[in-house]
Amino acid sequence: MTNLTKIPVTVITGFLGAGKTTLIRHLMQNPQGKRLAILVNEFGTVGVDGDILKSCADESCPVENIVELANGCICCTVADDFIPTIEALMALPQPPDHILIETSGLALPKPLLKAFDWPAIRSRITVDGVIALADADAVAAGRFAPDVAAVDAQRLADEAIDHETPLSEVFEDQIACADVVLLSKADLAGEAGLAKARAMIEAEAPRRLPILAMTDGIIDPRVILGLNAAAEDDLAARPSHHDGHDDHEHDDFASVVIDLPEITDPDDLVARIQRLAREQHILRIKGHVAVQGKPMRLLVQAVGERVRQQFDRPWGTDPRRSRLVVIAEHHDIDETALLSVLRG
């Protein structure tokens, strides 16, 4: 039985753009009478997701309960960043009833779970559950699940071929560590896409998992909170490609921050981002942009060629500065080319 005096933590993982922030916003709006705290980890130095969540702060989750770790992957900065941050949240005048952790899209959840065994926090906190989000439309398209028959054929033809890519390993590790998998953007995938995505995840999962469809981050919180999984005590059931390794490097990925002048046409910027996704294989772009004549910030979030934009709030006293975080595999980052396309 889980010690009920421990503060439960839900780890929300998932690939870039799977909808983690949208899910957390829904949980903030439906806290089930709980006082929440949120720890957001981003790959790159510019906080976007944390800023979005702070704009939704209320009495159930005040601004001081929302903390960003934006200088590295949380699974690699446990001692320096994660443990002190968790201790600070637990030391708040009104400690949270439940903590939500949004990992970066590149984070491996298992090293993070191991951190909950640290003596400084083990007696005071427990992993209620690991929720993995998977973009149903993307999974159905086969982007992160290898074709086993094709791989076997390649191995027979050439034993030197390594079919595993860094992206597939991250995806598989996130699924393997999960207690519940949420198929996000179900409306885009359709029934056939959902069925295909579900089958592919079932093939990757090391054990039987609940796999639930979700659109716009909306799901009953009772389904994913209060699982009492004590995941930190269940590591053996959560295999990882990186088991046996002491650390987890992100040399395969890189992020750069691009500063832009004010723009006049948001649709033109969307077209430029889509061009980058096609020509330079950019994984993710997110940030805020100043639009001439508009008093509000334009929030831009892109996953491949899928770009979403919306005016989220007035600039107010903040400087009108357009900054985009661009994430790609290391060999696909060419800052000069990025600037050329984005700035025109």
C-alpha positions in Angstrom: 0.0 0.0 0.0 1.2 3.5 -0.8 1.9 5.6 2.3 -0.9 8.1 2.2 1.2 10.8 3.9 3.4 11.0 0.8 2.6 13.7 -1.8 1.6 12.0 -5.0 3.4 13.0 -8.3 2.1 12.3 -11.8 4.8 12.2 -14.5 3.4 13.3 -17.8 5.6 12.2 -20.7 5.3 12.0 -24.4 7.0 13.0 -27.6 7.3 16.6 -28.8 4.0 18.2 -29.5 1.9 15.3 -28.2 -0.3 17.6 -26.1 1.2 17.5 -22.6 0.7 21.1 -21.8 -2.9 21.0 -23.1 -3.6 18.1 -20.8 -2.1 19.9 -17.8 -4.2 23.0 -18.5 -7.3 20.7 -18.4 -6.2 19.2 -15.1 -5.7 22.7 -13.7 -9.2 23.6 -14.7 -10.5 20.4 -13.1 -8.4 19.9 -10.0 -10.9 17.7 -8.1 -10.6 19.8 -5.0 -6.8 19.4 -4.9 -4.2 22.1 -4.6 -1.8 21.4 -7.5 1.9 22.2 -8.2 3.5 21.9 -11.6 7.0 21.3 -12.7 7.7 22.0 -16.4 10.8 20.9 -18.1 11.7 22.1 -21.6 14.5 21.3 -23.9 16.1 24.6 -24.6 16.5 27.8 -22.7 13.3 29.7 -23.5 10.3 28.7 -21.4 7.1 28.5 -23.5 5.0 25.8 -21.9 5.6 27.2 -18.4 4.5 30.6 -19.6 1.3 29.1 -21.0 0.5 27.3 -17.8 1.2 30.4 -15.6 -1.4 32.3 -17.6 -3.9 29.7 -16.3 -2.9 29.9 -12.6 -5.7 30.2 -10.1 -6.3 29.5 -6.4 -6.0 25.8 -6.9 -2.6 26.2 -8.6 -1.2 29.7 -8.0 1.7 31.1 -10.0 4.2 30.3 -7.2 3.3 26.6 -7.6 4.4 26.5 -11.2 8.1 26.0 -11.7 10.1 25.8 -14.9 13.4 23.9 -15.5 14.5 25.2 -18.9 18.3 24.6 -18.9 18.4 20.9 -19.6 16.6 17.6 -19.7 15.2 16.8 -16.2 16.5 13.2 -16.4 20.0 14.5 -16.7 19.9 17.2 -14.1 18.4 15.3 -11.1 20.9 16.4 -8.4 21.3 20.0 -9.6 17.7 20.9 -10.5 15.1 18.3 -9.8 15.7 17.4 -6.2 16.0 21.0 -5.0 12.9 22.0 -7.0 10.8 19.2 -5.5 12.1 20.1 -2.0 11.1 23.8 -2.6 7.6 22.8 -3.7 7.1 20.6 -0.6 8.3 23.5 1.6 5.7 25.9 0.3 3.5 27.5 3.1 0.6 25.5 1.7 2.2 22.3 0.3 0.5 20.9 -2.8 -1.9 17.9 -2.6 -0.6 16.6 -6.0 2.4 17.5 -8.2 2.3 17.2 -12.0 5.6 17.0 -13.8 5.7 17.7 -17.5 8.9 16.3 -19.0 10.5 17.5 -22.1 9.6 15.6 -25.3 13.1 14.2 -25.3 13.2 13.0 -21.7 13.5 9.4 -20.8 11.1 8.8 -17.8 12.9 5.9 -16.1 16.0 7.9 -14.9 13.5 10.4 -13.4 11.7 7.6 -11.6 15.0 6.5 -10.1 15.4 10.0 -8.6 12.4 9.4 -6.4 14.5 6.8 -4.5 16.8 9.6 -3.2 16.8 9.7 0.6 16.0 13.4 0.7 12.5 12.9 -0.8 11.7 9.1 -0.8 9.8 9.3 2.5 7.8 12.3 1.5 6.8 11.8 -2.1 5.7 8.9 -4.4 5.0 8.5 -8.2 1.3 8.1 -8.4 1.6 7.2 -12.1 3.4 7.8 -15.4 1.1 9.1 -18.2 2.5 8.8 -21.7 0.9 10.8 -24.5 1.2 9.7 -28.0 0.0 11.7 -31.1 -2.5 9.2 -32.5 -2.2 10.6 -36.0 1.6 10.4 -36.0 1.7 6.9 -34.5 -0.8 5.6 -37.0 1.5 6.9 -39.8 4.3 4.7 -38.4 6.7 7.4 -37.5 7.9 5.9 -34.2 7.1 2.2 -34.4 9.4 0.1 -36.6 8.0 -2.5 -39.0 9.2 -5.7 -37.4 9.1 -7.7 -40.6 11.0 -5.1 -42.6 13.6 -4.9 -39.8 14.1 -8.6 -39.8 14.5 -8.6 -43.5 17.1 -5.9 -43.3 19.0 -7.8 -40.6 19.1 -10.9 -42.7 20.4 -8.8 -45.6 23.0 -6.9 -43.7 23.8 -7.4 -40.0 25.5 -4.1 -39.8 22.3 -2.1 -40.3 20.9 -0.5 -37.2 17.2 0.2 -37.6 16.9 2.0 -34.3 16.8 5.8 -34.4 17.1 8.1 -31.3 13.5 9.1 -31.8 12.1 5.6 -31.8 14.1 4.8 -28.7 12.7 7.8 -26.8 9.2 6.9 -27.9 9.5 3.2 -26.9 11.0 4.1 -23.5 8.2 6.4 -22.8 5.6 3.8 -23.6 7.5 1.1 -21.6 7.5 3.3 -18.5 3.8 4.2 -18.6 0.9 3.2 -16.5 -1.6 4.8 -18.9 -1.2 5.8 -22.5 -3.3 8.6 -23.9 -3.8 8.8 -27.7 -4.0 12.5 -28.2 -5.5 14.4 -31.2 -7.9 11.5 -31.7 -10.1 13.8 -33.8 -7.3 14.0 -36.4 -6.6 10.3 -36.5 -10.2 9.1 -36.9 -11.4 5.6 -35.9 -9.1 3.8 -38.3 -6.1 5.8 -37.2 -6.9 5.2 -33.6 -7.2 1.5 -34.1 -3.9 1.4 -35.9 -2.1 3.5 -33.3 -3.5 1.4 -30.5 -2.3 -1.8 -32.1 1.2 -0.4 -32.7 1.5 0.8 -29.0 0.2 -2.6 -27.8 3.0 -4.2 -29.8 5.6 -2.0 -28.2 4.4 -2.1 -24.6 6.1 -4.6 -22.3 2.8 -5.3 -20.5 -0.9 -4.7 -20.9 -1.7 -1.0 -20.6 -4.8 1.1 -20.6 -4.8 3.0 -23.9 -7.4 5.8 -24.1 -8.3 8.3 -26.8 -8.3 12.0 -26.1 -9.0 15.2 -28.0 -7.9 18.7 -26.9 -6.5 17.4 -23.6 -9.9 16.5 -22.3 -10.2 13.4 -20.1 -11.7 12.7 -16.7 -9.0 13.4 -14.2 -10.1 10.5 -12.1 -8.9 8.2 -14.8 -5.3 9.3 -14.7 -4.8 10.7 -11.1 -5.0 8.6 -8.0 -3.4 5.5 -9.6 -1.3 4.8 -6.5 1.2 3.0 -8.8 4.3 3.8 -6.6 6.2 3.6 -9.9 9.5 4.2 -8.1 9.2 0.7 -6.6 8.2 -0.9 -9.9 11.2 -0.1 -12.1 11.9 -3.7 -13.2 8.5 -3.8 -15.0 9.5 -0.7 -17.0 12.4 -1.7 -19.3 14.4 0.9 -21.1 16.9 0.9 -24.0 19.2 2.7 -21.7 19.1 0.2 -18.8 22.7 -0.4 -17.6 23.8 3.0 -18.6 24.7 5.6 -16.0 23.5 8.6 -17.9 21.4 9.7 -20.8 22.9 12.0 -23.4 21.1 14.2 -25.8 23.9 14.6 -28.3 21.5 13.4 -31.0 19.3 16.5 -30.5 19.9 20.2 -30.6 17.9 23.3 -30.0 18.5 26.9 -31.1 16.7 30.1 -30.3 15.8 32.3 -33.2 15.1 36.0 -32.7 12.8 37.6 -35.3 11.7 41.1 -36.0 8.0 41.9 -35.8 6.0 40.2 -38.6 3.1 41.5 -40.6 1.6 38.2 -41.9 1.2 35.2 -39.5 0.2 33.0 -42.4 3.5 33.7 -44.2 5.4 32.7 -41.0 3.3 29.4 -40.9 4.3 28.7 -44.5 8.0 29.3 -43.6 7.8 26.9 -40.7 6.2 24.3 -42.9 9.0 24.8 -45.4 11.6 24.1 -42.7 9.8 20.9 -41.7 10.0 19.7 -45.2 13.5 20.8 -46.2 15.4 20.5 -42.9 13.4 17.9 -41.0 12.7 20.2 -38.0 10.9 18.3 -35.2 9.4 21.1 -33.2 9.1 24.9 -33.2 7.5 26.9 -30.4 7.6 30.5 -29.1 6.0 33.9 -29.1 5.9 36.4 -32.0 5.1 40.1 -32.2 2.7 41.0 -35.0 2.7 44.6 -36.2 -0.4 46.4 -35.0 -1.5 43.7 -32.6 -1.3 44.3 -28.8 -1.3 40.5 -28.1 1.4 37.9 -28.4 1.1 35.3 -31.1 1.8 31.9 -29.6 3.2 29.5 -32.3 3.6 25.8 -31.8 4.6 23.4 -34.6 5.1 19.7 -34.8 6.6 19.0 -38.2 4.4 20.7 -40.8 1.4 20.9 -38.4 1.4 24.5 -37.1 -0.9 26.0 -34.6 -1.1 29.7 -33.8 -3.2 31.9 -31.5 -3.0 35.2 -29.7 -2.7 34.2 -26.1 -2.4 37.4 -24.1 -1.3 41.1 -24.3 2.4 41.9 -24.2 1.7 44.3 -21.3 5.0 45.3 -19.8 6.9 42.5 -21.4 9.2 43.5 -24.3 7.7 42.9 -27.7 10.3 40.3 -28.7 9.8 37.5 -31.2 11.6 34.3 -30.2 11.2 30.8 -31.5 12.8 27.6 -30.1 13.7 25.2 -32.9 14.4 21.5 -32.0 15.8 18.9 -34.4 18.1 16.0 -34.6 21.7 17.4 -34.3 22.7 16.8 -37.9 19.6 18.7 -39.1 20.3 22.0 -37.2 21.8 24.6 -39.6 21.3 28.0 -37.9 22.2 30.0 -40.9 19.6 28.1 -43.0 17.0 28.5 -40.2 17.5 32.3 -40.1 17.4 32.5 -43.9 14.0 30.8 -44.1 12.4 32.3 -41.0 13.5 35.9 -41.6 13.3 35.8 -45.3 
